[in-house]
Structures are given as C-alpha cells and as structure tokens.
Amino acid sequence: MPKIKTNRAAAKRFKKTAKGKFIFAKSHGNHILTKKTTKRKRALRKSQIIAKSDMKTLRLLLPNW
C-alpha cells in the first residue's frame, strides 16, 4: 500500500499549531484596499483557527502533519 500524498495546495495555506490545531491567513487582504475600512483591514491581518467541522477534511489533505 503506497503512502498517502500531502495535498500541496493545502500545505501552503495551513500551518499546524503546537496543540494540533490548524491556522490560516484570511483572504481579501492584498489589493483594492482603498475601499476597505481600517477596522476591516486590521482584522484581515490576523490569522484564524480552522473550524472544528473542517478538521476531518484537512487531516485527509495533510496526512503526515
């Protein structure tokens, strides 16, 4: 039985924390920033923890993490 390959797209977007949770950066924070409020841009800088309901899917995409 061959090893399960890591999904490279997911590997570039998610990082695992010390407690085993996954963090990711929010989208829409790179361009067309003039129409976005300062509050919204500040919130986009922060990273998010993945939802509990998405953990099973992410573990299949990143099996060796």
PQR file with spaces between the fields and no chain letter, atoms N, CA, C, O and H, PARSE charges and radii, in Angstrom:
ATOM       1  N    MET     1       0.842   -1.188    0.000 -0.4000 1.5000
ATOM       2  CA   MET     1       0.000    0.000    0.000 -0.0000 2.0000
ATOM       3  C    MET     1       0.887    1.252    0.000  0.5500 1.7000
ATOM       4  O    MET     1       1.711    1.419    0.899 -0.5500 1.4000
ATOM       5  N    PRO     2       0.730    2.128   -0.992 -0.5600 1.5000
ATOM       6  CA   PRO     2       1.570    3.336   -1.026  0.2800 2.0000
ATOM       7  C    PRO     2       1.172    4.338    0.044  0.5500 1.7000
ATOM       8  O    PRO     2       0.073    4.300    0.598 -0.5500 1.4000
ATOM       9  N    LYS     3       2.106    5.229    0.309 -0.4000 1.5000
ATOM      10  CA   LYS     3       1.838    6.294    1.275 -0.0000 2.0000
ATOM      11  C    LYS     3       0.834    7.286    0.692  0.5500 1.7000
ATOM      12  O    LYS     3       0.719    7.424   -0.526 -0.5500 1.4000
ATOM      13  H    LYS     3       2.998    5.259   -0.141  0.4000 1.0000
ATOM      14  N    ILE     4       0.113    7.970    1.569 -0.4000 1.5000
ATOM      15  CA   ILE     4      -0.837    8.986    1.130 -0.0000 2.0000
ATOM      16  C    ILE     4      -0.073   10.279    0.868  0.5500 1.7000
ATOM      17  O    ILE     4       0.693   10.739    1.714 -0.5500 1.4000
ATOM      18  H    ILE     4       0.206    7.857    2.558  0.4000 1.0000
ATOM      19  N    LYS     5      -0.284   10.852   -0.292 -0.4000 1.5000
ATOM      20  CA   LYS     5       0.402   12.100   -0.631 -0.0000 2.0000
ATOM      21  C    LYS     5      -0.232   13.290    0.077  0.5500 1.7000
ATOM      22  O    LYS     5      -1.444   13.335    0.290 -0.5500 1.4000
ATOM      23  H    LYS     5      -0.906   10.479   -0.980  0.4000 1.0000
ATOM      24  N    THR     6       0.612   14.250    0.436 -0.4000 1.5000
ATOM      25  CA   THR     6       0.152   15.511    1.020 -0.0000 2.0000
ATOM      26  C    THR     6      -0.377   16.400   -0.098  0.5500 1.7000
ATOM      27  O    THR     6       0.243   16.507   -1.156 -0.5500 1.4000
ATOM      28  H    THR     6       1.597   14.214    0.263  0.4000 1.0000
ATOM      29  N    ASN     7      -1.509   17.031    0.133 -0.4000 1.5000
ATOM      30  CA   ASN     7      -2.047   17.991   -0.821 -0.0000 2.0000
ATOM      31  C    ASN     7      -1.216   19.268   -0.711  0.5500 1.7000
ATOM      32  O    ASN     7      -1.255   19.946    0.316 -0.5500 1.4000
ATOM      33  H    ASN     7      -2.012   16.944    0.993  0.4000 1.0000
ATOM      34  N    ARG     8      -0.472   19.596   -1.754 -0.4000 1.5000
ATOM      35  CA   ARG     8       0.486   20.701   -1.701 -0.0000 2.0000
ATOM      36  C    ARG     8      -0.204   22.063   -1.589  0.5500 1.7000
ATOM      37  O    ARG     8       0.335   22.976   -0.964 -0.5500 1.4000
ATOM      38  H    ARG     8      -0.441   19.046   -2.588  0.4000 1.0000
ATOM      39  N    ALA     9      -1.377   22.205   -2.182 -0.4000 1.5000
ATOM      40  CA   ALA     9      -2.119   23.470   -2.078 -0.0000 2.0000
ATOM      41  C    ALA     9      -2.499   23.737   -0.623  0.5500 1.7000
ATOM      42  O    ALA     9      -2.390   24.867   -0.147 -0.5500 1.4000
ATOM      43  H    ALA     9      -1.814   21.463   -2.689  0.4000 1.0000
ATOM      44  N    ALA    10      -2.941   22.704    0.077 -0.4000 1.5000
ATOM      45  CA   ALA    10      -3.318   22.845    1.486 -0.0000 2.0000
ATOM      46  C    ALA    10      -2.084   23.080    2.354  0.5500 1.7000
ATOM      47  O    ALA    10      -2.135   23.843    3.318 -0.5500 1.4000
ATOM      48  H    ALA    10      -3.030   21.786   -0.310  0.4000 1.0000
ATOM      49  N    ALA    11      -0.989   22.431    2.016 -0.4000 1.5000
ATOM      50  CA   ALA    11       0.248   22.566    2.790 -0.0000 2.0000
ATOM      51  C    ALA    11       0.771   24.001    2.774  0.5500 1.7000
ATOM      52  O    ALA    11       1.373   24.460    3.744 -0.5500 1.4000
ATOM      53  H    ALA    11      -0.947   21.811    1.232  0.4000 1.0000
ATOM      54  N    LYS    12       0.537   24.702    1.670 -0.4000 1.5000
ATOM      55  CA   LYS    12       0.991   26.090    1.556 -0.0000 2.0000
ATOM      56  C    LYS    12       0.085   27.065    2.305  0.5500 1.7000
ATOM      57  O    LYS    12       0.508   28.172    2.637 -0.5500 1.4000
ATOM      58  H    LYS    12       0.048   24.329    0.882  0.4000 1.0000
ATOM      59  N    ARG    13      -1.156   26.662    2.574 -0.4000 1.5000
ATOM      60  CA   ARG    13      -2.124   27.582    3.163 -0.0000 2.0000
ATOM      61  C    ARG    13      -2.353   27.399    4.663  0.5500 1.7000
ATOM      62  O    ARG    13      -2.838   28.310    5.333 -0.5500 1.4000
ATOM      63  H    ARG    13      -1.499   25.763    2.305  0.4000 1.0000
ATOM      64  N    PHE    14      -2.008   26.231    5.188 -0.4000 1.5000
ATOM      65  CA   PHE    14      -2.277   25.932    6.595 -0.0000 2.0000
ATOM      66  C    PHE    14      -1.001   25.576    7.331  0.5500 1.7000
ATOM      67  O    PHE    14      -0.086   24.976    6.767 -0.5500 1.4000
ATOM      68  H    PHE    14      -1.614   25.490    4.644  0.4000 1.0000
ATOM      69  N    LYS    15      -0.954   25.958    8.606 -0.4000 1.5000
ATOM      70  CA   LYS    15       0.153   25.579    9.472 -0.0000 2.0000
ATOM      71  C    LYS    15      -0.430   24.951   10.728  0.5500 1.7000
ATOM      72  O    LYS    15      -1.489   25.362   11.201 -0.5500 1.4000
ATOM      73  H    LYS    15      -1.697   26.445    9.064  0.4000 1.0000
ATOM      74  N    LYS    16       0.257   23.964   11.263 -0.4000 1.5000
ATOM      75  CA   LYS    16      -0.225   23.286   12.461 -0.0000 2.0000
ATOM      76  C    LYS    16       0.365   23.955   13.699  0.5500 1.7000
ATOM      77  O    LYS    16       1.554   24.273   13.732 -0.5500 1.4000
ATOM      78  H    LYS    16       1.118   23.630   10.880  0.4000 1.0000
ATOM      79  N    THR    17      -0.466   24.167   14.709 -0.4000 1.5000
ATOM      80  CA   THR    17      -0.011   24.760   15.958 -0.0000 2.0000
ATOM      81  C    THR    17       0.522   23.656   16.872  0.5500 1.7000
ATOM      82  O    THR    17       0.414   22.472   16.551 -0.5500 1.4000
ATOM      83  H    THR    17      -1.432   23.909   14.682  0.4000 1.0000
ATOM      84  N    ALA    18       1.096   24.048   18.008 -0.4000 1.5000
ATOM      85  CA   ALA    18       1.653   23.088   18.952 -0.0000 2.0000
ATOM      86  C    ALA    18       0.585   22.167   19.536  0.5500 1.7000
ATOM      87  O    ALA    18       0.875   21.023   19.886 -0.5500 1.4000
ATOM      88  H    ALA    18       1.184   25.010   18.269  0.4000 1.0000
ATOM      89  N    LYS    19      -0.644   22.660   19.642 -0.4000 1.5000
ATOM      90  CA   LYS    19      -1.732   21.848   20.199 -0.0000 2.0000
ATOM      91  C    LYS    19      -2.458   21.014   19.144  0.5500 1.7000
ATOM      92  O    LYS    19      -3.421   20.316   19.462 -0.5500 1.4000
ATOM      93  H    LYS    19      -0.880   23.590   19.358  0.4000 1.0000
ATOM      94  N    GLY    20      -2.001   21.084   17.883 -0.4000 1.5000
ATOM      95  CA   GLY    20      -2.590   20.253   16.840 -0.0000 2.0000
ATOM      96  C    GLY    20      -3.687   20.907   16.037  0.5500 1.7000
ATOM      97  O    GLY    20      -4.292   20.264   15.179 -0.5500 1.4000
ATOM      98  H    GLY    20      -1.219   21.652   17.625  0.4000 1.0000
ATOM      99  N    LYS    21      -3.959   22.191   16.300 -0.4000 1.5000
ATOM     100  CA   LYS    21      -4.963   22.907   15.516 -0.0000 2.0000
ATOM     101  C    LYS    21      -4.283   23.485   14.267  0.5500 1.7000
ATOM     102  O    LYS    21      -3.057   23.584   14.204 -0.5500 1.4000
ATOM     103  H    LYS    21      -3.467   22.713   16.996  0.4000 1.0000
ATOM     104  N    PHE    22      -5.092   23.861   13.286 -0.4000 1.5000
ATOM     105  CA   PHE    22      -4.561   24.444   12.061 -0.0000 2.0000
ATOM     106  C    PHE    22      -4.924   25.921   11.993  0.5500 1.7000
ATOM     107  O    PHE    22      -6.050   26.307   12.307 -0.5500 1.4000
ATOM     108  H    PHE    22      -6.087   23.781   13.337  0.4000 1.0000
ATOM     109  N    ILE    23      -3.957   26.749   11.579 -0.4000 1.5000
ATOM     110  CA   ILE    23      -4.217   28.177   11.404 -0.0000 2.0000
ATOM     111  C    ILE    23      -4.046   28.540    9.934  0.5500 1.7000
ATOM     112  O    ILE    23      -3.314   27.882    9.194 -0.5500 1.4000
ATOM     113  H    ILE    23      -3.042   26.435   11.324  0.4000 1.0000
ATOM     114  N    PHE    24      -4.734   29.599    9.532 -0.4000 1.5000
ATOM     115  CA   PHE    24      -4.650   30.058    8.150 -0.0000 2.0000
ATOM     116  C    PHE    24      -4.818   31.570    8.117  0.5500 1.7000
ATOM     117  O    PHE    24      -5.352   32.168    9.051 -0.5500 1.4000
ATOM     118  H    PHE    24      -5.327   30.134   10.133  0.4000 1.0000
ATOM     119  N    ALA    25      -4.358   32.175    7.038 -0.4000 1.5000
ATOM     120  CA   ALA    25      -4.487   33.618    6.847 -0.0000 2.0000
ATOM     121  C    ALA    25      -5.797   33.902    6.119  0.5500 1.7000
ATOM     122  O    ALA    25      -6.215   33.131    5.254 -0.5500 1.4000
ATOM     123  H    ALA    25      -3.923   31.689    6.279  0.4000 1.0000
ATOM     124  N    LYS    26      -6.433   35.000    6.469 -0.4000 1.5000
ATOM     125  CA   LYS    26      -7.685   35.379    5.818 -0.0000 2.0000
ATOM     126  C    LYS    26      -7.419   35.883    4.397  0.5500 1.7000
ATOM     127  O    LYS    26      -6.319   36.334    4.079 -0.5500 1.4000
ATOM     128  H    LYS    26      -6.093   35.626    7.171  0.4000 1.0000
ATOM     129  N    SER    27      -8.435   35.798    3.564 -0.4000 1.5000
ATOM     130  CA   SER    27      -8.323   36.267    2.182 -0.0000 2.0000
ATOM     131  C    SER    27      -8.771   37.723    2.064  0.5500 1.7000
ATOM     132  O    SER    27      -9.251   38.308    3.035 -0.5500 1.4000
ATOM     133  H    SER    27      -9.328   35.431    3.822  0.4000 1.0000
ATOM     134  N    HIS    28      -8.616   38.291    0.903 -0.4000 1.5000
ATOM     135  CA   HIS    28      -9.045   39.652    0.534 -0.0000 2.0000
ATOM     136  C    HIS    28      -8.208   40.754    1.193  0.5500 1.7000
ATOM     137  O    HIS    28      -8.690   41.877    1.343 -0.5500 1.4000
ATOM     138  H    HIS    28      -8.226   37.815    0.115  0.4000 1.0000
ATOM     139  N    GLY    29      -6.981   40.462    1.584 -0.4000 1.5000
ATOM     140  CA   GLY    29      -6.173   41.479    2.250 -0.0000 2.0000
ATOM     141  C    GLY    29      -5.007   41.994    1.435  0.5500 1.7000
ATOM     142  O    GLY    29      -4.115   42.637    1.989 -0.5500 1.4000
ATOM     143  H    GLY    29      -6.589   39.550    1.463  0.4000 1.0000
ATOM     144  N    ASN    30      -4.982   41.731    0.132 -0.4000 1.5000
ATOM     145  CA   ASN    30      -3.812   42.084   -0.675 -0.0000 2.0000
ATOM     146  C    ASN    30      -3.979   43.303   -1.572  0.5500 1.7000
ATOM     147  O    ASN    30      -3.056   44.109   -1.692 -0.5500 1.4000
ATOM     148  H    ASN    30      -5.706   41.209   -0.318  0.4000 1.0000
ATOM     149  N    HIS    31      -5.118   43.448   -2.190 -0.4000 1.5000
ATOM     150  CA   HIS    31      -5.274   44.583   -3.100 -0.0000 2.0000
ATOM     151  C    HIS    31      -6.698   45.121   -3.023  0.5500 1.7000
ATOM     152  O    HIS    31      -7.570   44.524   -2.392 -0.5500 1.4000
ATOM     153  H    HIS    31      -5.867   42.793   -2.092  0.4000 1.0000
ATOM     154  N    ILE    32      -6.916   46.254   -3.675 -0.4000 1.5000
ATOM     155  CA   ILE    32      -8.175   47.023   -3.586 -0.0000 2.0000
ATOM     156  C    ILE    32      -8.469   47.331   -2.110  0.5500 1.7000
ATOM     157  O    ILE    32      -9.550   47.040   -1.599 -0.5500 1.4000
ATOM     158  H    ILE    32      -6.208   46.738   -4.189  0.4000 1.0000
ATOM     159  N    LEU    33      -7.484   47.921   -1.453 -0.4000 1.5000
ATOM     160  CA   LEU    33      -7.606   48.193   -0.027 -0.0000 2.0000
ATOM     161  C    LEU    33      -8.182   49.578    0.267  0.5500 1.7000
ATOM     162  O    LEU    33      -8.512   49.877    1.414 -0.5500 1.4000
ATOM     163  H    LEU    33      -6.606   48.158   -1.869  0.4000 1.0000
ATOM     164  N    THR    34      -8.306   50.419   -0.751 -0.4000 1.5000
ATOM     165  CA   THR    34      -8.776   51.788   -0.518 -0.0000 2.0000
ATOM     166  C    THR    34     -10.238   51.829   -0.092  0.5500 1.7000
ATOM     167  O    THR    34     -10.633   52.693    0.690 -0.5500 1.4000
ATOM     168  H    THR    34      -8.038   50.176   -1.683  0.4000 1.0000
ATOM     169  N    LYS    35     -11.035   50.907   -0.599 -0.4000 1.5000
ATOM     170  CA   LYS    35     -12.466   50.912   -0.250 -0.0000 2.0000
ATOM     171  C    LYS    35     -12.771   50.142    1.034  0.5500 1.7000
ATOM     172  O    LYS    35     -13.902   50.169    1.519 -0.5500 1.4000
ATOM     173  H    LYS    35     -10.714   50.205   -1.235  0.4000 1.0000
ATOM     174  N    LYS    36     -11.778   49.465    1.582 -0.4000 1.5000
ATOM     175  CA   LYS    36     -11.982   48.709    2.819 -0.0000 2.0000
ATOM     176  C    LYS    36     -11.664   49.587    4.022  0.5500 1.7000
ATOM     177  O    LYS    36     -10.731   50.390    3.991 -0.5500 1.4000
ATOM     178  H    LYS    36     -10.859   49.443    1.188  0.4000 1.0000
ATOM     179  N    THR    37     -12.440   49.427    5.067 -0.4000 1.5000
ATOM     180  CA   THR    37     -12.242   50.249    6.260 -0.0000 2.0000
ATOM     181  C    THR    37     -10.976   49.808    6.995  0.5500 1.7000
ATOM     182  O    THR    37     -10.494   48.689    6.816 -0.5500 1.4000
ATOM     183  H    THR    37     -13.197   48.775    5.092  0.4000 1.0000
ATOM     184  N    THR    38     -10.451   50.709    7.825 -0.4000 1.5000
ATOM     185  CA   THR    38      -9.253   50.408    8.612 -0.0000 2.0000
ATOM     186  C    THR    38      -9.508   49.223    9.538  0.5500 1.7000
ATOM     187  O    THR    38      -8.641   48.370    9.725 -0.5500 1.4000
ATOM     188  H    THR    38     -10.843   51.617    7.970  0.4000 1.0000
ATOM     189  N    LYS    39     -10.686   49.180   10.103 -0.4000 1.5000
ATOM     190  CA   LYS    39     -11.049   48.085   11.002 -0.0000 2.0000
ATOM     191  C    LYS    39     -11.036   46.738   10.269  0.5500 1.7000
ATOM     192  O    LYS    39     -10.552   45.735   10.794 -0.5500 1.4000
ATOM     193  H    LYS    39     -11.391   49.873    9.951  0.4000 1.0000
ATOM     194  N    ARG    40     -11.568   46.739    9.066 -0.4000 1.5000
ATOM     195  CA   ARG    40     -11.630   45.507    8.274 -0.0000 2.0000
ATOM     196  C    ARG    40     -10.226   45.045    7.862  0.5500 1.7000
ATOM     197  O    ARG    40      -9.919   43.854    7.910 -0.5500 1.4000
ATOM     198  H    ARG    40     -11.961   47.554    8.640  0.4000 1.0000
ATOM     199  N    LYS    41      -9.377   46.000    7.455 -0.4000 1.5000
ATOM     200  CA   LYS    41      -8.005   45.667    7.062 -0.0000 2.0000
ATOM     201  C    LYS    41      -7.199   45.135    8.247  0.5500 1.7000
ATOM     202  O    LYS    41      -6.386   44.224    8.090 -0.5500 1.4000
ATOM     203  H    LYS    41      -9.626   46.968    7.415  0.4000 1.0000
ATOM     204  N    ARG    42      -7.419   45.692    9.404 -0.4000 1.5000
ATOM     205  CA   ARG    42      -6.733   45.250   10.617 -0.0000 2.0000
ATOM     206  C    ARG    42      -7.149   43.816   10.975  0.5500 1.7000
ATOM     207  O    ARG    42      -6.320   43.011   11.397 -0.5500 1.4000
ATOM     208  H    ARG    42      -8.080   46.432    9.532  0.4000 1.0000
ATOM     209  N    ALA    43      -8.426   43.512   10.806 -0.4000 1.5000
ATOM     210  CA   ALA    43      -8.937   42.170   11.083 -0.0000 2.0000
ATOM     211  C    ALA    43      -8.386   41.141   10.091  0.5500 1.7000
ATOM     212  O    ALA    43      -8.184   39.979   10.445 -0.5500 1.4000
ATOM     213  H    ALA    43      -9.100   44.167   10.464  0.4000 1.0000
ATOM     214  N    LEU    44      -8.146   41.570    8.855 -0.4000 1.5000
ATOM     215  CA   LEU    44      -7.618   40.664    7.830 -0.0000 2.0000
ATOM     216  C    LEU    44      -6.163   40.275    8.085  0.5500 1.7000
ATOM     217  O    LEU    44      -5.697   39.257    7.573 -0.5500 1.4000
ATOM     218  H    LEU    44      -8.310   42.513    8.568  0.4000 1.0000
ATOM     219  N    ARG    45      -5.442   41.076    8.872 -0.4000 1.5000
ATOM     220  CA   ARG    45      -4.039   40.767    9.189 -0.0000 2.0000
ATOM     221  C    ARG    45      -3.911   39.588   10.150  0.5500 1.7000
ATOM     222  O    ARG    45      -2.886   38.907   10.172 -0.5500 1.4000
ATOM     223  H    ARG    45      -5.821   41.903    9.288  0.4000 1.0000
ATOM     224  N    LYS    46      -4.944   39.353   10.934 -0.4000 1.5000
ATOM     225  CA   LYS    46      -4.886   38.293   11.946 -0.0000 2.0000
ATOM     226  C    LYS    46      -5.158   36.928   11.328  0.5500 1.7000
ATOM     227  O    LYS    46      -5.937   36.806   10.383 -0.5500 1.4000
ATOM     228  H    LYS    46      -5.777   39.906   10.916  0.4000 1.0000
ATOM     229  N    SER    47      -4.509   35.905   11.873 -0.4000 1.5000
ATOM     230  CA   SER    47      -4.746   34.553   11.395 -0.0000 2.0000
ATOM     231  C    SER    47      -5.923   33.933   12.153  0.5500 1.7000
ATOM     232  O    SER    47      -6.260   34.359   13.257 -0.5500 1.4000
ATOM     233  H    SER    47      -3.877   36.005   12.641  0.4000 1.0000
ATOM     234  N    GLN    48      -6.527   32.939   11.550 -0.4000 1.5000
ATOM     235  CA   GLN    48      -7.697   32.285   12.106 -0.0000 2.0000
ATOM     236  C    GLN    48      -7.392   30.815   12.392  0.5500 1.7000
ATOM     237  O    GLN    48      -6.519   30.225   11.755 -0.5500 1.4000
ATOM     238  H    GLN    48      -6.253   32.593   10.653  0.4000 1.0000
ATOM     239  N    ILE    49      -8.102   30.233   13.335 -0.4000 1.5000
ATOM     240  CA   ILE    49      -8.020   28.802   13.596 -0.0000 2.0000
ATOM     241  C    ILE    49      -9.142   28.132   12.809  0.5500 1.7000
ATOM     242  O    ILE    49     -10.262   28.638   12.744 -0.5500 1.4000
ATOM     243  H    ILE    49      -8.811   30.712   13.852  0.4000 1.0000
ATOM     244  N    ILE    50      -8.821   26.989   12.215 -0.4000 1.5000
ATOM     245  CA   ILE    50      -9.795   26.280   11.392 -0.0000 2.0000
ATOM     246  C    ILE    50     -10.964   25.792   12.248  0.5500 1.7000
ATOM     247  O    ILE    50     -10.781   25.446   13.415 -0.5500 1.4000
ATOM     248  H    ILE    50      -7.911   26.579   12.268  0.4000 1.0000
ATOM     249  N    ALA    51     -12.151   25.766   11.670 -0.4000 1.5000
ATOM     250  CA   ALA    51     -13.344   25.316   12.387 -0.0000 2.0000
ATOM     251  C    ALA    51     -13.252   23.820   12.680  0.5500 1.7000
ATOM     252  O    ALA    51     -12.632   23.064   11.932 -0.5500 1.4000
ATOM     253  H    ALA    51     -12.300   26.047   10.721  0.4000 1.0000
ATOM     254  N    LYS    52     -13.872   23.412   13.771 -0.4000 1.5000
ATOM     255  CA   LYS    52     -13.846   22.009   14.186 -0.0000 2.0000
ATOM     256  C    LYS    52     -14.462   21.099   13.127  0.5500 1.7000
ATOM     257  O    LYS    52     -14.024   19.962   12.952 -0.5500 1.4000
ATOM     258  H    LYS    52     -14.376   24.027   14.379  0.4000 1.0000
ATOM     259  N    SER    53     -15.471   21.595   12.426 -0.4000 1.5000
ATOM     260  CA   SER    53     -16.159   20.800   11.413 -0.0000 2.0000
ATOM     261  C    SER    53     -15.296   20.528   10.182  0.5500 1.7000
ATOM     262  O    SER    53     -15.574   19.589    9.437 -0.5500 1.4000
ATOM     263  H    SER    53     -15.827   22.519   12.568  0.4000 1.0000
ATOM     264  N    ASP    54     -14.243   21.341    9.953 -0.4000 1.5000
ATOM     265  CA   ASP    54     -13.358   21.177    8.796 -0.0000 2.0000
ATOM     266  C    ASP    54     -12.101   20.370    9.113  0.5500 1.7000
ATOM     267  O    ASP    54     -11.301   20.099    8.218 -0.5500 1.4000
ATOM     268  H    ASP    54     -14.017   22.104   10.559  0.4000 1.0000
ATOM     269  N    MET    55     -11.919   19.986   10.372 -0.4000 1.5000
ATOM     270  CA   MET    55     -10.694   19.293   10.778 -0.0000 2.0000
ATOM     271  C    MET    55     -10.534   17.940   10.087  0.5500 1.7000
ATOM     272  O    MET    55      -9.424   17.588    9.689 -0.5500 1.4000
ATOM     273  H    MET    55     -12.568   20.206   11.099  0.4000 1.0000
ATOM     274  N    LYS    56     -11.618   17.174    9.935 -0.4000 1.5000
ATOM     275  CA   LYS    56     -11.538   15.848    9.315 -0.0000 2.0000
ATOM     276  C    LYS    56     -11.058   15.956    7.868  0.5500 1.7000
ATOM     277  O    LYS    56     -10.206   15.179    7.435 -0.5500 1.4000
ATOM     278  H    LYS    56     -12.520   17.461   10.259  0.4000 1.0000
ATOM     279  N    THR    57     -11.596   16.905    7.132 -0.4000 1.5000
ATOM     280  CA   THR    57     -11.209   17.119    5.742 -0.0000 2.0000
ATOM     281  C    THR    57      -9.746   17.520    5.640  0.5500 1.7000
ATOM     282  O    THR    57      -9.022   17.041    4.768 -0.5500 1.4000
ATOM     283  H    THR    57     -12.288   17.536    7.484  0.4000 1.0000
ATOM     284  N    LEU    58      -9.316   18.401    6.537 -0.4000 1.5000
ATOM     285  CA   LEU    58      -7.938   18.893    6.500 -0.0000 2.0000
ATOM     286  C    LEU    58      -6.945   17.799    6.871  0.5500 1.7000
ATOM     287  O    LEU    58      -5.835   17.768    6.340 -0.5500 1.4000
ATOM     288  H    LEU    58      -9.905   18.790    7.245  0.4000 1.0000
ATOM     289  N    ARG    59      -7.325   16.909    7.766 -0.4000 1.5000
ATOM     290  CA   ARG    59      -6.441   15.795    8.139 -0.0000 2.0000
ATOM     291  C    ARG    59      -6.240   14.826    6.967  0.5500 1.7000
ATOM     292  O    ARG    59      -5.184   14.205    6.849 -0.5500 1.4000
ATOM     293  H    ARG    59      -8.227   16.934    8.198  0.4000 1.0000
ATOM     294  N    LEU    60      -7.256   14.698    6.101 -0.4000 1.5000
ATOM     295  CA   LEU    60      -7.109   13.865    4.901 -0.0000 2.0000
ATOM     296  C    LEU    60      -6.187   14.521    3.881  0.5500 1.7000
ATOM     297  O    LEU    60      -5.441   13.837    3.181 -0.5500 1.4000
ATOM     298  H    LEU    60      -8.114   15.202    6.197  0.4000 1.0000
ATOM     299  N    LEU    61      -6.240   15.856    3.798 -0.4000 1.5000
ATOM     300  CA   LEU    61      -5.385   16.584    2.864 -0.0000 2.0000
ATOM     301  C    LEU    61      -3.939   16.640    3.335  0.5500 1.7000
ATOM     302  O    LEU    61      -3.013   16.655    2.525 -0.5500 1.4000
ATOM     303  H    LEU    61      -6.846   16.412    4.367  0.4000 1.0000
ATOM     304  N    LEU    62      -3.750   16.671    4.667 -0.4000 1.5000
ATOM     305  CA   LEU    62      -2.408   16.757    5.250 -0.0000 2.0000
ATOM     306  C    LEU    62      -2.183   15.570    6.186  0.5500 1.7000
ATOM     307  O    LEU    62      -2.200   15.741    7.405 -0.5500 1.4000
ATOM     308  H    LEU    62      -4.503   16.659    5.325  0.4000 1.0000
ATOM     309  N    PRO    63      -1.973   14.367    5.636 -0.5600 1.5000
ATOM     310  CA   PRO    63      -1.903   13.171    6.480  0.2800 2.0000
ATOM     311  C    PRO    63      -0.648   13.061    7.338  0.5500 1.7000
ATOM     312  O    PRO    63      -0.702   12.468    8.416 -0.5500 1.4000
ATOM     313  N    ASN    64       0.467   13.607    6.900 -0.4000 1.5000
ATOM     314  CA   ASN    64       1.731   13.438    7.615 -0.0000 2.0000
ATOM     315  C    ASN    64       2.069   14.589    8.521  0.5500 1.7000
ATOM     316  O    ASN    64       3.232   14.747    8.891 -0.5500 1.4000
ATOM     317  H    ASN    64       0.510   14.089    6.025  0.4000 1.0000
ATOM     318  N    TRP    65       1.097   15.408    8.899 -0.4000 1.5000
ATOM     319  CA   TRP    65       1.365   16.586    9.728 -0.0000 2.0000
ATOM     320  C    TRP    65       1.038   16.325   11.160  0.5500 1.7000
ATOM     321  O    TRP    65       1.202   17.208   12.002 -0.5500 1.4000
ATOM     322  H    TRP    65       0.152   15.280    8.598  0.4000 1.0000
